[in-house]
Amino acid sequence: MAGKTGNQKIIEQFLADGMDFMFGNPGTVEQGFLDALAEYPDMKYILTLQETIAVMAGDGYARATQKPTLVQLHSSPGIGNAVGAVYQAKRGHAPLVVIGSDAGVQYMNMDAQMANDLVAMMAPVTKYATMATSSKSLLRTIRRAVKIATTAPMGPVYICLPMDVLDEINDEPVFPSCIPSTRVAPSKELIAQSAEMLLAAEKPMIFIGDGVAYSGAIEELTKVAEILGAEVYGVEFGDLVMDNTHPLYQGTTGHMFGSYSKPITSKGDVNLVVGTYMVPEVFPDLGEIYAPDAKVIHYDLNAYEIAKNHRVDLGVVCDPKLSLAELHQAIESLITPEQRAAANQRIEQIGNAKKLKLAGEKELDDKHKGSHPLHMAQFTSVLAEKLNQDETIIFDEALTNSPALSRYIPPRLAGQYFFTRGGSLGVGFPGAIGAKLAHPEKTVIGFSGDGGSMYTIQALWSAVRHQTGAKFVVCNNGSYKLLQLNIDQYWQEREIPKHDHPLPFDLSYPAIRFDLLAKSMGVDAVRVEKEEDILPAIERMLADDKPFLIDLVLEGDHRSDWVKVNCSH
């Protein structure tokens, strides 16, 4: 047969677009192009044992590189497995190019085994979903999808690739996809208006998200915050949006309850929102979230997010990096000595309050020294001393233990620290594998809870198979701790007396031995239950560049005897 088939040409197209890793789990209808992989050694296939892991490892790689990342899924059942993870990638704007095959266009009306409307399955959780229906437009369809995935706001796309279309001879040319620049700045009039509004503030507030990180605007954002003396809060983000040790950075507005965020969002008189939307909680406040007379300015490349839920006085579709740089220059040219003095005074007050808060938290941590069961700070304080933090990447799905982690290993540099996002569990370990593949020279540590890690524990096998030396820490508190905290809030809001947490929140029986699970997949591991075990475990973990897991047994609210009796149906 003369010429190349679509199976070969799609691999060439992906390589032309800089995608040389394919994260996947194989199936029968993909056998043609997976067979063709042997002809293209530059394309490295990262085999995972379940589709969720393929997506989440690809998500970690995409977040660490901010480049289009290829994920291969099987037909209907495989896509069904992956939908939750793709949803998480969509919420986090990860530029995943997800491909999945089908038995063929010729079979689509047969309603045969694994038949389904694959595009319809993926449409709600992707930025764009489509099917290639002809060998004459196969590569054109892929290039369109790659462009959409990588154009701000970035997000996952899905392309269904029927087997018969891939098997045909393909005459299309291969050339790189065009990624249009979205580096646009507001008009000078809008910049000046923004500057004047912000300088009139007595209590300026800034709310930021991944748009700041993706445009590389951390430095510009910091300068604007400093010249204004404004508190800065992260909203709906998974990547570093500001040096967490900066005096003005105050943490996150939260992701669960409007009752937590509203006291934050309502205290400013002028609010600058950049690269996010207000607000992303599961249970948001349905009323006004700002002070009655407060002004709101919103800069974002995603027009959909501006004024999506709450009022905005000045909304501008623009690139955060360029816009914040021009905004800083405008403020610098307009600010009076009195305004600068007031801003400096605010910085001092905000910074002193932050120092006192951190000191109080560490003082509480000190009270747990020598305690058993262990508290997270006993572990992270030791880990921080042993790490070269500038050469370390943290993938943080520690959830309820995240505060103790970031307290001692604070996110400081872009690309150094990634957070879970989107609400699905399990990204901590596969995400760390993806980040390690992107940065093999760095120490990469993935943190997850006992509940979250069991969603994707098979990822450990992939780390060994592909000699990817990511490290893994299970924060093992024997429960879905986050659910316990959330129902505490639920009871409080409804004035329900506190009582035993629901039985399904308890994971203590039977006890999961993560160290043994890891060893069964070829990962060296150790179980840590006492304070004296912490340092030796960390030293073993950091001794080489091989996968390693620490099963960190922490204090928790669980009763295994009670579970054993009540679940013995």
N, C-alpha and C positions, 0 to 999 in steps of 0.2 A: 504493500500500500504506500503510494507516494505521498510526501508531505507529512505534516505533523497534525496530530489530533488535538482536540480541545483539551484533553488531559494534560498534554505537554505544554500547550500554549498558555494555559492559566497559570502554571507554575512560573513560566517565563515572565508573565505579566506581574505576578506578585513580587518576583525578584527585582523587576525593573522599578517597582514602587518601594524598594528598600525593605521588603518583608522577607527575612531569611530564617525566621522561626515560625513553625506551624504548631500550635497547641491543639491537640485533638484526641479523639477516641474513635477508632475506625469502625466501619460497618460495611456490609456487602455492597451497597449501592455506590460507595466511594472507592471501590477496589481499583478502578481504572487509573485514576490520577494518583492514588497512593502507590500503585505499581510503578508509575512513571517517575516517582520520586528518586529512584535509584539512578536515573540519568542526570539528576541535578543535585550533586553533593553539597552545593551552597545552601540548599533548603534543608534545614534541620528540623526533624519532626520530634516534638516533645510529647511523648506518649503518656496519657493519663488514664486512670482506670474508671473514670466516670465523667460525664460531660460537664457537670458543674465545676469540676476541678480544672478542666481545660479552659473554661471561660475565665475563672478566677485567676489562674496563673497568667493567662493572657492579659487580664486586667492589670495585674501587678506589673507586667512587662511594659504595657502601654503607659501606665502612670509614671514609671521610672524613666521612660524615653520620650514621652509625649509624641510618639510616632504611631502610624497605623500598624496594627498588630493582627496577625492572621489566626483565626480559630476555626477548626474543622469539627463539625458535628454530624452525627448520623441523622437519619430520617426522623419520622414522627416521634418515636419513643425517645430518641436522643435529644431532640429539640425540647420535648416535654421536660426532660430532666434538667435542661439548662436554662429554662425560662427565668427562674428566680435570679440566677446569677447574671443573666443578660439585663434584667431589670436593674440590678445594682449598678452595672456598668453604665446604663442609661442615666440613672440619677447622678452618677459621678462624671458623666461626659467623657468616658473612655473611648478612644477612637478604634474600636474593635471592628475588624472586617470578618464577619462570621459567615462561613460557607457551609452548606449542607446539601447533600445530593438527594435525588429522588430516583425511583426506578426508571423513569423515562416519560417523556411527553406522550408517547404512544400508549402508555398504560393508564393514563390519568383518569379516564372514564370507566375503568374496570372496577373501581372500589376494592382493590386487592389488599393483600397483607401490607400493613404500614402506610396505606394510603391516607392522606389528609391534606387539607389546605395549609401547607407549610408557611406560606407567606402570611396568611391570616393569623396563624399561631404566633408569629414573630412580630407582626406589625405593632401591637400595643407596647412592646418592650424595646423597640429599636427606634432610631431616628428615621430609618428608611428600610423597607423590605421589598424585595422584588424577585422575579424569576427570569432566568435566561431561557428563552423559548426557541432560539435559533442560533446555529453556529455562525451566522453572518453578523450577529450582534453580541456575541459572548463577551469578548474583551471590552467592547464599548460599555456593556452593562457593568462590568467589574470596575472600569475606570470611573464611571459615574458614581458608583457606590463608595469607592475610595475617596473621591472628592467630597462627597457629603459627610463621610465619617470624620474627615480631618479639617473641615471648614467650621469655624466657630459659629455656634457652640458645638464642639465636637460631641460625638456619640456613636454607639454601635450601629452597624448596618448588617442586614442579612441578605444573602444572595442564594437562592435555590438553584442548584446546578443539576438538571436532569442528566441521567447517565447517557441517554442516546445523543443528546446535544454535545456532550463531552467526547463521545466516541467518534463523532464525525470529523473528517478532515477540516482543518480550520485555516483559512487564508488571511485572516486579519493581521495587520501589523501590530507589533508589540512596541509600545512607547510609554514613558512614565505618565501617570495621571497628573493633571494640572490641579494644584492646590492654590486657589486664589487668595491673595493677601487681603486680610480684613483690618489692616492697621490704619484705622481712620480716627481722626481727632475731631472734637466739636469745633464749631466756629468760634472765633475770638469773642463774639458777643456773649455766647453761652458760657464760655470759660469765665469771662468777666462777671457775669451775673452770678455764677456759682461762687466765685471768690468773694463777692460783696455779701452774699447771703451768709457764707461761713464766717466771715470776719465780724459780722453783726452778732454772732452767737456769744452768749455767756456760758453755755454748756454745750459745746459741739460734740457730736458723737459720730463714730464711723463704724459701719457694718460691712464686712467683706467676706468673699467666698472664693471658690476655685477660679473664677475669672481673673482674679489678681495673680494667682499662681501660674495659670496657663499663659498669661501674657508676659510673665516675667516682670511684674510691676511691684515687687516687694519693696525695693529701694525707694521708688517714687511714692508709694503709699506711706512708707515710714516718714519721709520728709514732709508730706502733707500733714500727717498726724502730729509731728513735732512742732511745725510752725503754728498749728492751731491749738496745741495742748489738748488734743481730743482723745478720749478713751476709744479703744478699738476692740471690737468683738468679732469673732468668726461666726459665720452663719452658713450652714449647708456647704461644708468643705471636707475634702478628703486628703488634700495635700497641704503643705506648709504655706500659710498665707501671711505670716509675719513672725519674726523672731519672738518666741514665747517668753524670752527673758527680758524683752524690752519693757520699760516701766509702764508704757501706755497700753500694752496688750493685756486684755482682761479676761481672755478665755473665750468660751463659746456661749451663745444664747440658749443652747440646749436643743434637743431634738424631739422631746416627748411632750412637754406640757407648756401651754401658754401662760399658765400661772407662774412659771419660772421666768419666762422671757419678758413678760410685759413690764415688770418693774425696771428692766434694763432699757427696753425700747422707748419707754415713756418718760425718761428723765432728761433727755436732751431737748434743746430749743431749736437746733438745726441739725439734721441728720443727713450724713452722706453715705449712700449705699453703693457699693462697687462690686460687680462681678458675682452677684448672688440675688436671691429674692427674699422678701420678708413675708412670712417666716415658714420654715419647713417642718413644723412639728407634727406629730401624730395627732395630738389633741390641741390645736391652736386656739387662741382667743378669737372669737368670732366678731368682736367689736373693734373699736379704734385702738391701735396699739401705740400710737404716738401721743405726746402731750397735745392738748386741744389747739394751741396756737403754734405748734412746732412746724418748721419748714422741712421738706424732704427733697433731697437731690438724689437722682439715681443714674449712675453710669454703668452701662453693660453692653456687651456685644450681642446679647440675646434680647431682642426686642420683646419677645414673649414674656420675659420675666419682669419687665418694668411695669409697675402698677398692676401686677397680676392680681394681687390680693388686697393691697392697701394703697391709700392715696399717695400720689407723688406730685410735687409742685413743679419740679424741673426734671424731666426725663430725657436722657440722651443716649442714642445708640452709638457707641464708640469703643475704641480700644483702651482698656484701663491704663496700660503703660504710657502711651502717648498723652492721654488725657490728664492723668495725674501729674505728669511732668509739666505740662502747660499750666495746670491749675496751681501747682506750687510756685511757678514763676509769677503768675498773676497775683497770688497772695503776697509774695515777697515784694512786689512792686507797690502794693496798696496798704500793707500793714503799717499801723502807726506805732510809735514807741510804747504807747500805753497798751495797745493790743498785744504787742510782743511780750511786755512785762506780765500781762495777765495770763498769757499762754504759758510762759515759763513757770509762773506760780502754780498753774494747774498741773503741769508736768511734775513739779516737786510734790504736790499733795497726792496726786494719783500714784506716783512712784513710792512714796513713803507708806501709803495704805497697802500697796501690793507687797512691799517688803514685810510689813507686819503680819499680813495674812499668811505669807509663805513661812515665816518664822513660826507662827502658831501651828501650822500644819506639821512642820518638822518636829516641833516640840511634842505634839501628840504621837508622831511616829516613834520618837525616842522612848516613849513609855511602853512601847511594844517590844523593845529589845529584850531578847532572852525569853520571849513568850512562846507558848505552844498551845494550840496550833499556830502556825506562822501567819504573819501579816505580810502583805505584798511589799511594803516599804522595807522590811528586813532584807528582802531579796534585792530590790532595785537599788538600794543604797550601796550594797556591795558591788553589784554589777557595774554601776556608774564609775566606781573607782578602778575597775579593771579594763574598761573599754577606752579605746581611742575614739571619742565620740565624733570627731570630724571625719573619721573613716568608717563610720557605722551607719547603716540604714535600718530603721525600725519600721516594721509593719505591725501596727497596733490594732489588734482586735481584742484587747484585754477587757474592754467594756467597763465593768464596775471597778476593775483594777487599773484602768488607764490613768486616773489622777496620780496614783502612787508611782506609776511608771514615768509619766512626763514630769513629775516633780523632781526626780533625780536625773533623768535623761531628757532635758527639755528640748523640744523641737526648735532648731535655730537656723539651719541652712536649707535652702531650696533643694528638693530632691533627697532630703535626709530622713524624712519622717512621713509615713502614710497612715491614714486613719481609715477604719471601716466606714462605709456609708451605704445608704440605700435600704437598710433594714434587714437584709438577709444575713444569715450566719455562715461562717465557714471560710471567709476570705483570708484569714490571718496566715495560714500555712501555705496555700497555693500562691497567695500574693507575694509572700516572701521568696518563693521559688522563682517567680517571674522577675522580681526585682534583682535577685542574685544573678539570673541569666543576663540581665541588662548591665549589671555592674559586678562582674566576677572578681574584681580586685578588692571589693569592699567586704566587710563583715556585715551580713544581713541576718537579722533576728526577727522571726515572726512570733507574735504573742497571740494566743487565743484562749478562750475559756474551755472548760471541760465539755460544756454543751456545744459550743461552736465548733470545736476541733473535731467532734465526732461526725459532723456533717461531711468533712473532707479529709479524714485521717489517711485515706488512701494516697494523698499527695506525697506522703513520706516515701512511698515506693518510687514515685517519679523522681524525687530528689536523688535517690541512690542510682537509679538506672542511668540518669543523665549526668552523674558526678557533679551535682550542684550542691555546693557546700553551705546551704542555708542552715541556720540554727532555729530551733523551735522551743518555745516555752509554753506549757499548758498551765494556766492559772486554775488549778483544780480545787474548787470550793464545794464540790458535791451538790451543785444546784444550778438552776437558772436564776442566778442572783438578780439580774436585771428585772426579771418578772416579779421577783419578790419585792423589790424596791418600788416598782410601778404599782403593784396592788396596794402597797402601803399608802401611796398617794391617792389611789382610788378610794380606799376606805376613809381617808382623812377628808376628801372633798365631799363625801356623802355622809359624813358623821357616823360611819359604821365602826363599832368598837374593834380594835385590833385583835386578831385571833390567829390560829395556826394557818400558815400559808397552804394553798391548795397542794394536794398530793402530787399532781403532775409537775410541780416546780422542783421537786426533790430528786436528785440523781445519785443519791448516796448508796443505794442498794440495787443491784450488786455493784461493789466498788470497781471502777474502771482502772485497770493498770496500764496507763499510757506508756510507761517505760517498756513493758513487755510487748505491747502492740507495736511500738517502734522497732524493737529488736527483731520482731517477726518479719519486718519489711526491710531489714538490713541497716537500720539506723541505730547507732550506738546511743544509749540513753541511760539516765539515772533518775531515781525517785528521791526527792528531797522532802523530808518531813520535819527536820530539826535545824535550828540555826547553825549548828556546827557543820552541817552538811552543805551549806550554801556555797562557801568559798571553794571547796574542792570541786563541786559540780561545775561552777562557772569556769574554773581553770581548765577542767577537762573539756568543756564546750569550746573554749577559745584556743585550745592547744594546736589545732590544725584546721585545714580548710575542708573538712568533711561534714556531712550532715550530722547533727547531734540534737537530742531532745532532752529537756528537763521536765519531769513530771513534778510540778511544784504544788505540794499539798497545803492548802490554805484554810484558814478558819472560815466556817460557813454555817448557815442556818439550815441544818438537816438532821434527820433522825432516822437512821437506817432500820432500827428495830421496828419503828412505827410503820415505815414503808413496807417492810417485809410482811408484817401481819396484814395490813390493809390491802396489799396488792396480791395476796395469795388466793386469787379467785379460783 
